[in-house]
Amino acid sequence: MVALSELEHDALVEIFNIGVGQAAAAMSGIVGEEVTMSVPSITFLSRSEAASLLEDAHRKNQHGSGGERICGVSQHYEGAFQTEALLMFPEDKSLEIVRLMVGESVPLAELSEMEQEAMSEIGNIILNSCVGTLANIFQQELHGSLPVYHVGSSDEILNATGNRGDTVVMMLHIDFILEKHQIHGYVAFILDITALHDLKEQIDSYLRRTTGIEGGQL
């Protein structure tokens, strides 16, 4: 696996925090209250490790025995590097977000029907904000597909995008904080080894332009 230096990793966290900050501003307008979002950590994992992390986080937050369903929204991106991007929330939390979007007066049955469309819109906002920020900062182009909605276990969600070869999952932990709610979710970027090399090169190029320092140096 390609390892990032501490400097490269910190630069990536900083870039994604800019991206989710833009997403939070857009979400604030939709839900009618202030939204703050941050990326406190980024980890690089195998697909099975990523699925286990999601299950563990789920179990901790639900105080249950695991196995809860996850809602995911995926988009495929091509350009400076190729990746499948996924936004994931526990199913009950996604309904909570949809409720905030449409208001308290909508019955639960109708809320469930609206969930797919609403979550696809949220996924589109958050994923495009993250990827758009990467593209702008790297001075490259990244083009995305339409969002696709998924519901299932963490394994099913991570495997729904295909591309099961030699891949790495770049997992961003997202804190999604509203005035009366705190929701933890994840954004995953599934990268093959070539894409991971390309990402590292783009980070190094950005660091050279902004600091004159090579990414591998501390």
Residue pairs with C-beta under 8 A, 6 or more apart in sequence:
1 44
1 168
1 196
2 168
2 193
2 196
2 197
2 200
4 12
4 44
4 200
4 203
4 215
5 215
5 216
5 217
5 218
6 218
7 207
7 213
7 215
7 216
7 217
7 218
8 200
8 203
8 204
8 207
8 215
8 216
9 42
11 203
11 206
11 207
11 215
12 42
12 203
13 39
13 41
13 42
15 133
15 134
15 137
15 206
16 39
16 42
16 130
16 133
16 134
16 172
17 38
17 39
18 133
18 137
19 129
19 130
19 131
19 132
19 133
19 134
20 37
20 38
20 39
20 126
20 129
20 130
20 174
21 37
22 129
22 132
22 133
23 37
23 125
23 126
23 129
23 130
24 35
24 36
24 37
25 35
26 125
26 129
27 35
27 37
27 122
27 125
27 126
28 34
28 35
30 101
30 121
30 125
31 97
31 100
31 101
31 178
33 100
33 178
33 179
33 180
34 178
34 179
35 176
35 177
35 178
36 175
36 177
37 126
37 174
37 175
37 176
37 177
38 174
38 175
38 177
39 172
39 173
39 174
39 175
39 187
40 173
40 175
41 172
41 173
42 170
42 171
42 172
42 173
43 53
43 170
43 171
43 173
44 168
44 169
44 170
44 171
45 53
45 168
45 169
45 171
46 168
46 169
47 158
47 159
47 164
47 167
47 169
47 190
49 169
50 154
50 158
50 169
50 171
50 188
51 153
51 154
51 155
51 158
52 154
53 171
54 70
54 88
54 154
54 157
54 158
54 186
55 66
55 67
55 153
55 154
57 184
57 186
58 64
58 66
58 68
58 70
58 90
58 154
59 65
59 66
61 90
61 184
62 68
62 90
67 153
68 90
68 91
68 92
69 90
69 91
69 151
69 152
69 153
70 88
70 89
70 90
70 91
70 151
70 152
70 153
70 154
70 157
71 88
71 89
71 90
71 91
71 94
71 115
71 119
71 149
71 150
71 151
72 86
72 87
72 88
72 123
72 149
72 150
72 151
72 152
72 157
72 160
73 86
73 87
73 119
73 120
73 122
73 123
73 124
73 127
73 147
73 148
73 149
73 150
74 84
74 85
74 86
74 87
74 123
74 147
74 148
74 150
74 160
74 161
75 84
75 85
75 123
75 124
75 127
75 128
75 131
75 144
75 145
75 146
75 147
75 148
76 82
76 83
76 84
76 85
76 144
76 145
76 161
77 83
77 84
77 85
77 131
77 142
77 143
77 144
77 145
78 142
78 143
79 135
79 140
79 141
79 142
79 143
80 134
80 135
80 138
80 140
80 141
80 142
80 198
80 202
81 142
81 191
81 194
81 195
81 198
81 199
81 202
82 191
82 192
82 194
82 195
83 189
83 190
83 191
83 195
84 161
84 162
84 163
84 189
84 190
85 127
85 130
85 131
85 144
85 187
85 188
85 189
85 190
86 157
86 158
86 161
86 186
86 187
86 188
86 189
86 190
87 122
87 123
87 126
87 127
87 185
87 186
87 187
88 154
88 157
88 185
88 186
88 187
88 188
89 97
89 119
89 183
89 185
91 151
93 183
93 184
93 185
94 115
94 119
95 111
95 112
95 115
96 181
96 183
97 118
97 119
97 122
97 176
97 183
98 111
98 114
98 115
98 118
98 119
99 106
99 111
100 178
100 181
101 118
101 122
102 111
102 114
102 118
106 114
116 149
119 149
120 147
120 148
120 149
121 147
123 147
123 149
124 147
126 174
126 187
127 144
127 147
127 187
128 144
130 172
130 187
131 142
131 144
132 142
134 142
134 202
135 141
135 142
137 206
138 202
138 205
138 206
140 202
148 160
150 156
150 157
150 160
151 157
152 160
158 169
158 188
158 190
161 190
163 190
163 192
165 192
166 192
166 193
167 190
167 191
167 192
167 193
168 190
168 191
168 192
168 193
168 196
169 188
169 189
169 190
169 191
170 188
170 189
170 190
170 191
170 199
171 186
171 187
171 188
172 186
172 187
172 188
172 189
173 184
173 186
174 184
174 185
174 186
174 187
175 182
175 184
176 182
176 183
176 184
176 185
177 183
191 199
200 215
203 215
204 214
204 215
204 216
207 213
207 214
207 215
208 214
208 215
